[in-house]
Amino acid sequence: MKKTNWLRWAVEQIERDFNRSSDTHLIKLELPILARNDIDVYLKDESTHPTQSLKHRLARSLFLYGLCNGWILKNTPIIESSSGSTAVSEAYFAKLLGLDFIAVVPDTTAVSKLDEIRFWGGQIELVPSQKIYSHAEALARQLNGHYMDQFTFAERATDWRGNNNIAESIFKQMTLEKYPVPRYIVMSAGTGGTSATIGRYIRYSSHGESDETTQLIVADPENSVFYDYYQSGDASLTSEVGSRIEGIGRPRVEASFMASIIDEMKRVSDADSLATIHFLERYLGKRVGASTGTNMYAVFEIIERMIVNGESGSIVTLICDAGNRYANTYYDSAWLASNGFDLAPSISKLEHFIATGRLC
């Protein structure tokens, strides 16, 4: 098959896969404290993608970006550095195109994620979290492959103006709601690509005839430098300790993290993130990943402020991935105890919030 014919075929395979997928659901969170204060909260459920996470969108965009830039050719090995979910999604698309895929992942990655990478035909190399970048780069050179480098290209691979990206999808799905223009969109950052897409789209779109504006709030976990970078502007910041909330937070400032389009950042403790996913299970009837807990705890803090200020409106956040991946970690009491987590104080704060609208 000629190079141009293979490229056409490869792009068609990805577009056909996209056409077979419906959009993800927007779930309204029903809580009495919200109804009493005229606040609506929605969770866009990205766990319903074929690879069960928000990273399915990113992987699709990265493959199309690499193909159309001429970086991915027939038989090009694909290499990625990832904390897990992006690797799962990229393994899916590599298999779709008949390409070899190698994931360079931190040696602390959940076993279930490793199993999913292998399920889609990917190979795995486990290294310390600080070495995933250099190891992936060296491997790509050694194999004459393509290093996807999500941490550099995430913010530029997605068309932020529209083309059914996640931001456009959110605003479209909100059109028939009581408060169709969200007062806040809240999310956490891994590469920074999704926050860049949402922030740019907010500024690009007029939201119809509404004079309301949407603020983008980004939540950051412990041991991540994004929050400190947002406060200081120091792009040289690094952390020797990696985030324990898989998929978000970084030990260095990534090229895809665009602080300039963020209206506010919040730092969320790991205990609060993990307590929130256990708390949410009661109200959603499903398990979600810990990054969703980070998102939702930040949402609760915003709700608390809105109640104090007498504000009404809507808030949208994301379910980043499915909780079944973490059955042996975040949802396992023995694992929590062995890793020094006591969630009782955080659960108590959340119970108080549901009753009073206050987290303290």
Contacts in CASP RR format, 6 or more apart in sequence:
PFRMAT RR
TARGET T0000
AUTHOR 0000-0000-0000
METHOD contacts of the structure
MODEL  1
MKKTNWLRWAVEQIERDFNRSSDTHLIKLELPILARNDIDVYLKDESTHP
TQSLKHRLARSLFLYGLCNGWILKNTPIIESSSGSTAVSEAYFAKLLGLD
FIAVVPDTTAVSKLDEIRFWGGQIELVPSQKIYSHAEALARQLNGHYMDQ
FTFAERATDWRGNNNIAESIFKQMTLEKYPVPRYIVMSAGTGGTSATIGR
YIRYSSHGESDETTQLIVADPENSVFYDYYQSGDASLTSEVGSRIEGIGR
PRVEASFMASIIDEMKRVSDADSLATIHFLERYLGKRVGASTGTNMYAVF
EIIERMIVNGESGSIVTLICDAGNRYANTYYDSAWLASNGFDLAPSISKL
EHFIATGRLC
1 9 0 8 1.000
1 74 0 8 1.000
3 73 0 8 1.000
3 74 0 8 1.000
6 73 0 8 1.000
6 74 0 8 1.000
7 67 0 8 1.000
7 70 0 8 1.000
7 73 0 8 1.000
10 67 0 8 1.000
10 72 0 8 1.000
10 74 0 8 1.000
10 97 0 8 1.000
11 64 0 8 1.000
11 67 0 8 1.000
11 68 0 8 1.000
13 96 0 8 1.000
13 97 0 8 1.000
14 60 0 8 1.000
14 63 0 8 1.000
14 64 0 8 1.000
14 67 0 8 1.000
14 93 0 8 1.000
14 96 0 8 1.000
14 97 0 8 1.000
17 50 0 8 1.000
17 60 0 8 1.000
17 93 0 8 1.000
17 96 0 8 1.000
18 60 0 8 1.000
21 49 0 8 1.000
21 50 0 8 1.000
23 164 0 8 1.000
23 169 0 8 1.000
23 173 0 8 1.000
24 44 0 8 1.000
24 45 0 8 1.000
24 46 0 8 1.000
24 48 0 8 1.000
24 49 0 8 1.000
24 169 0 8 1.000
25 44 0 8 1.000
25 45 0 8 1.000
25 48 0 8 1.000
26 42 0 8 1.000
26 43 0 8 1.000
26 44 0 8 1.000
26 45 0 8 1.000
26 170 0 8 1.000
26 173 0 8 1.000
26 174 0 8 1.000
26 316 0 8 1.000
27 42 0 8 1.000
27 43 0 8 1.000
27 44 0 8 1.000
27 45 0 8 1.000
27 284 0 8 1.000
27 319 0 8 1.000
28 40 0 8 1.000
28 41 0 8 1.000
28 42 0 8 1.000
29 41 0 8 1.000
29 42 0 8 1.000
29 43 0 8 1.000
29 283 0 8 1.000
29 284 0 8 1.000
30 283 0 8 1.000
31 41 0 8 1.000
31 283 0 8 1.000
31 354 0 8 1.000
32 354 0 8 1.000
33 303 0 8 1.000
33 353 0 8 1.000
33 354 0 8 1.000
33 355 0 8 1.000
33 356 0 8 1.000
33 357 0 8 1.000
34 40 0 8 1.000
34 41 0 8 1.000
34 303 0 8 1.000
37 303 0 8 1.000
37 306 0 8 1.000
37 307 0 8 1.000
37 310 0 8 1.000
37 312 0 8 1.000
37 357 0 8 1.000
38 312 0 8 1.000
38 313 0 8 1.000
39 303 0 8 1.000
39 306 0 8 1.000
39 307 0 8 1.000
39 311 0 8 1.000
39 312 0 8 1.000
39 313 0 8 1.000
39 314 0 8 1.000
39 315 0 8 1.000
40 177 0 8 1.000
40 178 0 8 1.000
40 179 0 8 1.000
40 313 0 8 1.000
40 314 0 8 1.000
40 315 0 8 1.000
41 299 0 8 1.000
41 303 0 8 1.000
41 314 0 8 1.000
41 315 0 8 1.000
41 316 0 8 1.000
41 317 0 8 1.000
42 174 0 8 1.000
42 177 0 8 1.000
42 182 0 8 1.000
42 314 0 8 1.000
42 315 0 8 1.000
42 316 0 8 1.000
42 317 0 8 1.000
43 284 0 8 1.000
43 292 0 8 1.000
43 296 0 8 1.000
43 316 0 8 1.000
43 317 0 8 1.000
43 318 0 8 1.000
43 319 0 8 1.000
44 166 0 8 1.000
44 169 0 8 1.000
44 170 0 8 1.000
44 173 0 8 1.000
44 316 0 8 1.000
44 317 0 8 1.000
44 318 0 8 1.000
44 319 0 8 1.000
45 319 0 8 1.000
46 53 0 8 1.000
46 54 0 8 1.000
46 56 0 8 1.000
46 57 0 8 1.000
46 166 0 8 1.000
46 318 0 8 1.000
46 319 0 8 1.000
46 320 0 8 1.000
46 321 0 8 1.000
47 53 0 8 1.000
47 288 0 8 1.000
47 319 0 8 1.000
47 320 0 8 1.000
47 321 0 8 1.000
47 322 0 8 1.000
47 323 0 8 1.000
49 56 0 8 1.000
49 57 0 8 1.000
49 89 0 8 1.000
50 56 0 8 1.000
50 92 0 8 1.000
51 59 0 8 1.000
51 85 0 8 1.000
51 88 0 8 1.000
51 89 0 8 1.000
51 92 0 8 1.000
51 116 0 8 1.000
51 120 0 8 1.000
52 88 0 8 1.000
52 116 0 8 1.000
52 321 0 8 1.000
52 322 0 8 1.000
52 324 0 8 1.000
52 325 0 8 1.000
53 85 0 8 1.000
53 88 0 8 1.000
53 89 0 8 1.000
53 320 0 8 1.000
53 321 0 8 1.000
53 322 0 8 1.000
54 85 0 8 1.000
54 166 0 8 1.000
54 194 0 8 1.000
54 318 0 8 1.000
54 320 0 8 1.000
54 321 0 8 1.000
55 85 0 8 1.000
55 86 0 8 1.000
55 88 0 8 1.000
55 89 0 8 1.000
55 321 0 8 1.000
56 89 0 8 1.000
56 92 0 8 1.000
57 158 0 8 1.000
57 165 0 8 1.000
57 166 0 8 1.000
57 194 0 8 1.000
58 86 0 8 1.000
58 89 0 8 1.000
58 150 0 8 1.000
58 154 0 8 1.000
58 157 0 8 1.000
58 158 0 8 1.000
58 191 0 8 1.000
58 193 0 8 1.000
58 194 0 8 1.000
59 86 0 8 1.000
59 89 0 8 1.000
59 90 0 8 1.000
59 92 0 8 1.000
59 93 0 8 1.000
60 89 0 8 1.000
60 93 0 8 1.000
61 154 0 8 1.000
61 157 0 8 1.000
61 158 0 8 1.000
61 159 0 8 1.000
62 90 0 8 1.000
62 148 0 8 1.000
62 150 0 8 1.000
62 153 0 8 1.000
62 154 0 8 1.000
62 157 0 8 1.000
63 72 0 8 1.000
63 90 0 8 1.000
63 93 0 8 1.000
63 97 0 8 1.000
64 157 0 8 1.000
65 153 0 8 1.000
65 156 0 8 1.000
65 157 0 8 1.000
66 72 0 8 1.000
66 146 0 8 1.000
66 148 0 8 1.000
66 157 0 8 1.000
71 146 0 8 1.000
72 78 0 8 1.000
72 99 0 8 1.000
72 146 0 8 1.000
75 99 0 8 1.000
76 99 0 8 1.000
76 145 0 8 1.000
76 146 0 8 1.000
77 99 0 8 1.000
77 100 0 8 1.000
77 101 0 8 1.000
77 102 0 8 1.000
77 140 0 8 1.000
77 143 0 8 1.000
77 144 0 8 1.000
77 145 0 8 1.000
77 146 0 8 1.000
78 90 0 8 1.000
78 94 0 8 1.000
78 99 0 8 1.000
78 100 0 8 1.000
78 101 0 8 1.000
78 102 0 8 1.000
78 145 0 8 1.000
78 146 0 8 1.000
78 148 0 8 1.000
79 101 0 8 1.000
79 102 0 8 1.000
79 103 0 8 1.000
79 104 0 8 1.000
79 136 0 8 1.000
79 139 0 8 1.000
79 140 0 8 1.000
79 143 0 8 1.000
79 145 0 8 1.000
79 146 0 8 1.000
79 147 0 8 1.000
79 148 0 8 1.000
80 86 0 8 1.000
80 87 0 8 1.000
80 90 0 8 1.000
80 101 0 8 1.000
80 102 0 8 1.000
80 103 0 8 1.000
80 104 0 8 1.000
80 136 0 8 1.000
80 147 0 8 1.000
80 148 0 8 1.000
80 149 0 8 1.000
80 150 0 8 1.000
81 104 0 8 1.000
81 105 0 8 1.000
81 132 0 8 1.000
81 133 0 8 1.000
81 135 0 8 1.000
81 136 0 8 1.000
81 147 0 8 1.000
81 149 0 8 1.000
81 150 0 8 1.000
81 151 0 8 1.000
82 90 0 8 1.000
82 103 0 8 1.000
82 104 0 8 1.000
82 105 0 8 1.000
82 132 0 8 1.000
82 150 0 8 1.000
83 105 0 8 1.000
83 106 0 8 1.000
83 109 0 8 1.000
83 129 0 8 1.000
83 246 0 8 1.000
83 247 0 8 1.000
84 103 0 8 1.000
84 105 0 8 1.000
84 109 0 8 1.000
84 110 0 8 1.000
84 113 0 8 1.000
84 114 0 8 1.000
84 117 0 8 1.000
84 246 0 8 1.000
84 247 0 8 1.000
85 113 0 8 1.000
85 246 0 8 1.000
85 247 0 8 1.000
85 320 0 8 1.000
85 321 0 8 1.000
86 150 0 8 1.000
86 191 0 8 1.000
87 103 0 8 1.000
87 105 0 8 1.000
87 113 0 8 1.000
87 117 0 8 1.000
87 122 0 8 1.000
87 124 0 8 1.000
88 113 0 8 1.000
88 116 0 8 1.000
88 117 0 8 1.000
88 120 0 8 1.000
90 101 0 8 1.000
90 103 0 8 1.000
90 148 0 8 1.000
91 101 0 8 1.000
91 103 0 8 1.000
91 116 0 8 1.000
91 117 0 8 1.000
91 119 0 8 1.000
91 120 0 8 1.000
91 121 0 8 1.000
91 122 0 8 1.000
92 120 0 8 1.000
94 100 0 8 1.000
94 101 0 8 1.000
94 120 0 8 1.000
94 121 0 8 1.000
94 122 0 8 1.000
95 101 0 8 1.000
95 120 0 8 1.000
95 121 0 8 1.000
95 122 0 8 1.000
100 122 0 8 1.000
100 123 0 8 1.000
101 120 0 8 1.000
101 121 0 8 1.000
101 122 0 8 1.000
101 123 0 8 1.000
102 122 0 8 1.000
102 123 0 8 1.000
102 124 0 8 1.000
102 125 0 8 1.000
102 139 0 8 1.000
102 143 0 8 1.000
103 117 0 8 1.000
103 122 0 8 1.000
103 123 0 8 1.000
103 124 0 8 1.000
103 125 0 8 1.000
104 125 0 8 1.000
104 127 0 8 1.000
104 132 0 8 1.000
104 135 0 8 1.000
104 136 0 8 1.000
104 139 0 8 1.000
105 113 0 8 1.000
105 114 0 8 1.000
105 117 0 8 1.000
105 124 0 8 1.000
105 125 0 8 1.000
105 126 0 8 1.000
105 127 0 8 1.000
105 132 0 8 1.000
106 126 0 8 1.000
106 127 0 8 1.000
106 128 0 8 1.000
106 129 0 8 1.000
106 132 0 8 1.000
107 126 0 8 1.000
107 127 0 8 1.000
107 128 0 8 1.000
107 129 0 8 1.000
108 129 0 8 1.000
109 126 0 8 1.000
109 246 0 8 1.000
110 246 0 8 1.000
110 325 0 8 1.000
110 326 0 8 1.000
110 328 0 8 1.000
110 329 0 8 1.000
111 328 0 8 1.000
112 324 0 8 1.000
112 325 0 8 1.000
112 326 0 8 1.000
112 327 0 8 1.000
112 328 0 8 1.000
113 246 0 8 1.000
113 325 0 8 1.000
114 124 0 8 1.000
116 325 0 8 1.000
117 124 0 8 1.000
118 124 0 8 1.000
125 135 0 8 1.000
125 139 0 8 1.000
127 135 0 8 1.000
129 242 0 8 1.000
129 251 0 8 1.000
130 240 0 8 1.000
130 242 0 8 1.000
130 251 0 8 1.000
133 151 0 8 1.000
136 147 0 8 1.000
136 149 0 8 1.000
137 147 0 8 1.000
139 147 0 8 1.000
140 146 0 8 1.000
140 147 0 8 1.000
150 191 0 8 1.000
150 256 0 8 1.000
151 191 0 8 1.000
151 250 0 8 1.000
151 254 0 8 1.000
151 255 0 8 1.000
151 256 0 8 1.000
152 254 0 8 1.000
152 255 0 8 1.000
152 256 0 8 1.000
153 256 0 8 1.000
154 191 0 8 1.000
154 192 0 8 1.000
154 193 0 8 1.000
154 194 0 8 1.000
154 196 0 8 1.000
154 256 0 8 1.000
155 191 0 8 1.000
155 192 0 8 1.000
155 193 0 8 1.000
155 196 0 8 1.000
155 197 0 8 1.000
155 255 0 8 1.000
155 256 0 8 1.000
155 257 0 8 1.000
155 258 0 8 1.000
156 256 0 8 1.000
158 165 0 8 1.000
158 193 0 8 1.000
158 197 0 8 1.000
159 165 0 8 1.000
160 167 0 8 1.000
160 196 0 8 1.000
160 197 0 8 1.000
160 199 0 8 1.000
160 200 0 8 1.000
160 201 0 8 1.000
160 204 0 8 1.000
161 200 0 8 1.000
161 201 0 8 1.000
161 204 0 8 1.000
162 168 0 8 1.000
162 201 0 8 1.000
165 197 0 8 1.000
165 201 0 8 1.000
166 194 0 8 1.000
166 197 0 8 1.000
166 198 0 8 1.000
166 318 0 8 1.000
167 197 0 8 1.000
167 198 0 8 1.000
167 199 0 8 1.000
167 200 0 8 1.000
167 201 0 8 1.000
167 202 0 8 1.000
167 205 0 8 1.000
168 201 0 8 1.000
168 205 0 8 1.000
170 182 0 8 1.000
170 185 0 8 1.000
170 198 0 8 1.000
170 316 0 8 1.000
171 180 0 8 1.000
171 181 0 8 1.000
171 201 0 8 1.000
171 205 0 8 1.000
171 207 0 8 1.000
174 180 0 8 1.000
174 181 0 8 1.000
174 182 0 8 1.000
174 314 0 8 1.000
174 316 0 8 1.000
177 314 0 8 1.000
178 313 0 8 1.000
178 314 0 8 1.000
179 312 0 8 1.000
179 313 0 8 1.000
179 314 0 8 1.000
180 210 0 8 1.000
180 314 0 8 1.000
181 207 0 8 1.000
181 210 0 8 1.000
181 212 0 8 1.000
181 213 0 8 1.000
181 214 0 8 1.000
181 314 0 8 1.000
182 214 0 8 1.000
182 313 0 8 1.000
182 314 0 8 1.000
182 315 0 8 1.000
182 316 0 8 1.000
183 212 0 8 1.000
183 214 0 8 1.000
183 215 0 8 1.000
183 306 0 8 1.000
183 311 0 8 1.000
183 313 0 8 1.000
183 314 0 8 1.000
183 315 0 8 1.000
184 214 0 8 1.000
184 215 0 8 1.000
184 216 0 8 1.000
184 217 0 8 1.000
184 299 0 8 1.000
184 302 0 8 1.000
184 315 0 8 1.000
184 316 0 8 1.000
185 198 0 8 1.000
185 202 0 8 1.000
185 214 0 8 1.000
185 215 0 8 1.000
185 216 0 8 1.000
185 217 0 8 1.000
185 315 0 8 1.000
185 316 0 8 1.000
185 317 0 8 1.000
186 217 0 8 1.000
186 218 0 8 1.000
186 219 0 8 1.000
186 295 0 8 1.000
186 298 0 8 1.000
186 299 0 8 1.000
186 302 0 8 1.000
186 315 0 8 1.000
186 316 0 8 1.000
186 317 0 8 1.000
187 194 0 8 1.000
187 195 0 8 1.000
187 198 0 8 1.000
187 216 0 8 1.000
187 217 0 8 1.000
187 218 0 8 1.000
187 219 0 8 1.000
187 295 0 8 1.000
187 317 0 8 1.000
187 318 0 8 1.000
188 218 0 8 1.000
188 219 0 8 1.000
188 220 0 8 1.000
188 221 0 8 1.000
188 245 0 8 1.000
188 248 0 8 1.000
188 249 0 8 1.000
188 291 0 8 1.000
188 294 0 8 1.000
188 295 0 8 1.000
188 298 0 8 1.000
188 320 0 8 1.000
189 195 0 8 1.000
189 218 0 8 1.000
189 220 0 8 1.000
189 226 0 8 1.000
189 248 0 8 1.000
189 249 0 8 1.000
189 250 0 8 1.000
189 257 0 8 1.000
190 226 0 8 1.000
190 247 0 8 1.000
190 248 0 8 1.000
190 249 0 8 1.000
190 250 0 8 1.000
190 254 0 8 1.000
190 257 0 8 1.000
191 254 0 8 1.000
191 256 0 8 1.000
191 257 0 8 1.000
192 254 0 8 1.000
192 256 0 8 1.000
192 257 0 8 1.000
192 258 0 8 1.000
193 256 0 8 1.000
193 257 0 8 1.000
193 258 0 8 1.000
194 318 0 8 1.000
195 216 0 8 1.000
195 218 0 8 1.000
195 257 0 8 1.000
195 258 0 8 1.000
195 261 0 8 1.000
195 262 0 8 1.000
196 256 0 8 1.000
196 257 0 8 1.000
196 258 0 8 1.000
196 261 0 8 1.000
198 216 0 8 1.000
199 216 0 8 1.000
199 258 0 8 1.000
199 261 0 8 1.000
199 262 0 8 1.000
200 258 0 8 1.000
200 261 0 8 1.000
202 213 0 8 1.000
202 214 0 8 1.000
202 216 0 8 1.000
202 261 0 8 1.000
203 261 0 8 1.000
207 213 0 8 1.000
207 214 0 8 1.000
215 263 0 8 1.000
215 264 0 8 1.000
216 261 0 8 1.000
216 262 0 8 1.000
216 263 0 8 1.000
216 264 0 8 1.000
217 262 0 8 1.000
217 263 0 8 1.000
217 264 0 8 1.000
217 265 0 8 1.000
217 266 0 8 1.000
217 298 0 8 1.000
217 302 0 8 1.000
218 226 0 8 1.000
218 230 0 8 1.000
218 262 0 8 1.000
218 264 0 8 1.000
218 265 0 8 1.000
218 266 0 8 1.000
219 265 0 8 1.000
219 266 0 8 1.000
219 267 0 8 1.000
219 268 0 8 1.000
219 294 0 8 1.000
219 295 0 8 1.000
219 297 0 8 1.000
219 298 0 8 1.000
220 226 0 8 1.000
220 227 0 8 1.000
220 230 0 8 1.000
220 248 0 8 1.000
220 249 0 8 1.000
220 265 0 8 1.000
220 266 0 8 1.000
220 267 0 8 1.000
220 268 0 8 1.000
220 294 0 8 1.000
221 243 0 8 1.000
221 244 0 8 1.000
221 245 0 8 1.000
221 248 0 8 1.000
221 249 0 8 1.000
221 267 0 8 1.000
221 268 0 8 1.000
221 269 0 8 1.000
221 270 0 8 1.000
221 273 0 8 1.000
221 291 0 8 1.000
221 294 0 8 1.000
222 243 0 8 1.000
222 244 0 8 1.000
222 245 0 8 1.000
222 267 0 8 1.000
222 268 0 8 1.000
222 269 0 8 1.000
222 270 0 8 1.000
223 239 0 8 1.000
223 241 0 8 1.000
223 242 0 8 1.000
223 243 0 8 1.000
223 244 0 8 1.000
223 249 0 8 1.000
223 251 0 8 1.000
224 239 0 8 1.000
224 242 0 8 1.000
224 243 0 8 1.000
224 248 0 8 1.000
224 249 0 8 1.000
224 250 0 8 1.000
224 251 0 8 1.000
225 237 0 8 1.000
225 238 0 8 1.000
225 239 0 8 1.000
225 249 0 8 1.000
225 250 0 8 1.000
225 251 0 8 1.000
225 252 0 8 1.000
225 253 0 8 1.000
226 249 0 8 1.000
226 250 0 8 1.000
226 253 0 8 1.000
226 257 0 8 1.000
226 259 0 8 1.000
226 265 0 8 1.000
227 265 0 8 1.000
227 266 0 8 1.000
227 267 0 8 1.000
228 234 0 8 1.000
228 237 0 8 1.000
229 235 0 8 1.000
229 237 0 8 1.000
229 253 0 8 1.000
229 257 0 8 1.000
229 259 0 8 1.000
230 259 0 8 1.000
230 262 0 8 1.000
230 265 0 8 1.000
231 265 0 8 1.000
233 259 0 8 1.000
235 253 0 8 1.000
236 253 0 8 1.000
237 252 0 8 1.000
237 253 0 8 1.000
238 251 0 8 1.000
238 252 0 8 1.000
239 251 0 8 1.000
239 252 0 8 1.000
240 251 0 8 1.000
241 251 0 8 1.000
242 249 0 8 1.000
242 251 0 8 1.000
243 249 0 8 1.000
243 250 0 8 1.000
243 251 0 8 1.000
244 270 0 8 1.000
244 339 0 8 1.000
245 270 0 8 1.000
245 273 0 8 1.000
245 290 0 8 1.000
245 291 0 8 1.000
245 294 0 8 1.000
246 289 0 8 1.000
246 290 0 8 1.000
246 291 0 8 1.000
246 326 0 8 1.000
247 291 0 8 1.000
247 320 0 8 1.000
248 291 0 8 1.000
248 294 0 8 1.000
248 320 0 8 1.000
250 257 0 8 1.000
266 298 0 8 1.000
266 301 0 8 1.000
268 293 0 8 1.000
268 294 0 8 1.000
268 297 0 8 1.000
268 298 0 8 1.000
269 346 0 8 1.000
270 290 0 8 1.000
270 341 0 8 1.000
271 341 0 8 1.000
271 342 0 8 1.000
271 343 0 8 1.000
271 345 0 8 1.000
271 346 0 8 1.000
272 297 0 8 1.000
272 346 0 8 1.000
272 349 0 8 1.000
273 290 0 8 1.000
273 291 0 8 1.000
273 293 0 8 1.000
273 294 0 8 1.000
273 297 0 8 1.000
274 290 0 8 1.000
274 293 0 8 1.000
274 330 0 8 1.000
274 336 0 8 1.000
274 341 0 8 1.000
274 343 0 8 1.000
274 346 0 8 1.000
275 343 0 8 1.000
275 346 0 8 1.000
275 347 0 8 1.000
275 349 0 8 1.000
275 350 0 8 1.000
276 292 0 8 1.000
276 293 0 8 1.000
276 294 0 8 1.000
276 296 0 8 1.000
276 297 0 8 1.000
276 300 0 8 1.000
276 346 0 8 1.000
276 350 0 8 1.000
277 287 0 8 1.000
277 288 0 8 1.000
277 289 0 8 1.000
277 290 0 8 1.000
277 292 0 8 1.000
277 293 0 8 1.000
277 323 0 8 1.000
277 330 0 8 1.000
277 331 0 8 1.000
278 331 0 8 1.000
278 343 0 8 1.000
278 347 0 8 1.000
279 347 0 8 1.000
279 350 0 8 1.000
280 288 0 8 1.000
280 292 0 8 1.000
280 293 0 8 1.000
280 296 0 8 1.000
281 287 0 8 1.000
281 288 0 8 1.000
286 322 0 8 1.000
286 323 0 8 1.000
287 322 0 8 1.000
287 323 0 8 1.000
287 324 0 8 1.000
287 326 0 8 1.000
287 327 0 8 1.000
287 331 0 8 1.000
288 319 0 8 1.000
288 320 0 8 1.000
288 321 0 8 1.000
288 322 0 8 1.000
288 323 0 8 1.000
289 319 0 8 1.000
289 320 0 8 1.000
289 321 0 8 1.000
289 322 0 8 1.000
289 323 0 8 1.000
289 325 0 8 1.000
289 326 0 8 1.000
289 330 0 8 1.000
290 326 0 8 1.000
290 330 0 8 1.000
291 320 0 8 1.000
291 321 0 8 1.000
292 317 0 8 1.000
292 318 0 8 1.000
292 319 0 8 1.000
292 320 0 8 1.000
292 321 0 8 1.000
295 317 0 8 1.000
295 318 0 8 1.000
295 320 0 8 1.000
296 317 0 8 1.000
298 317 0 8 1.000
299 315 0 8 1.000
299 317 0 8 1.000
300 350 0 8 1.000
300 353 0 8 1.000
300 359 0 8 1.000
301 359 0 8 1.000
302 315 0 8 1.000
303 315 0 8 1.000
303 353 0 8 1.000
303 357 0 8 1.000
304 353 0 8 1.000
304 357 0 8 1.000
304 358 0 8 1.000
304 359 0 8 1.000
305 311 0 8 1.000
306 312 0 8 1.000
306 313 0 8 1.000
307 357 0 8 1.000
323 330 0 8 1.000
323 331 0 8 1.000
328 335 0 8 1.000
329 335 0 8 1.000
330 336 0 8 1.000
336 343 0 8 1.000
349 359 0 8 1.000
349 360 0 8 1.000
350 359 0 8 1.000
352 358 0 8 1.000
352 359 0 8 1.000
352 360 0 8 1.000
353 359 0 8 1.000
END
